[in-house]
Amino acid sequence: MGAVERRGRGMFARRKFLKGELIERAPVIALNEKQWPFAQKTILSDYAFDWGEHDEQAAIALGYVSIYNHSYSPNAQLEELLDELMMEVVAIRDIEPDEEITINYNGDPAKQDPLWFTEQAPKRRTRKRGSSH
């Protein structure tokens, strides 16, 4: 983890990661529809992800998962393991040492939709995650 100008913190590779390699595996705390409105009023809402088969829940990832910055040309992707209450960060291309590891907050690495924290975007509650298993 390190400082990123105008973005706060970010995650950086300490070594080379190959495409398809697991970068991080972290447990999540799933919040149901009754719990989310309370968490949404806190700083946790900035770090929550959509969760569930139909995004009916939110999740707070433990570990470093919530520190990865957004990019429209990411080098990693989130994968959701619903049954295990886990999230994985996987390299989608080779990542060099000291390179910032980024994900697309829209979930799909190719998706270019405006994000919830920009003026152009429709209001949405959380970051999107990648594929589900």
VENSUL-V268382 format. One line per field, one symbol per residue. ss: DSSP state (2 for helix, 1 for strand, 0 for the rest). phi: phi as a letter, one per 20 degrees, with the letter a starting at -180 (. if undefined). psi: psi as a letter, one per 20 degrees, with the letter a starting at -180 (. if undefined). A space follows every 50 residues. Layout:
# VENSUL-V268382
ss = ???
phi = ???
psi = ???
This chain:
# VENSUL-V268382
ss = 01110001111100001000011111111110222222200022222111 10000011111000222011000001111112220111111000100001 111000000000000000000000001000110
phi = .becgmcndbdcfebfdegnffebccfcdedefeeggfffedfgffdecf bogcleccbdeemdgfefeebfcfdbbecddgfelcccdcfdbfcegmff ecceffnegefdffefedffeffcebfedefdc
psi = qrqppjicrrpqpirppqpiqpgqpqqqoppahhhghghhjrhhhijqqq qrhkkirrqopabjhiiprqqimrjrqqppnghilqqqpppirqpqqjpp pqroiigphipjqqqhjqhiqqpqhrqqrcqq.
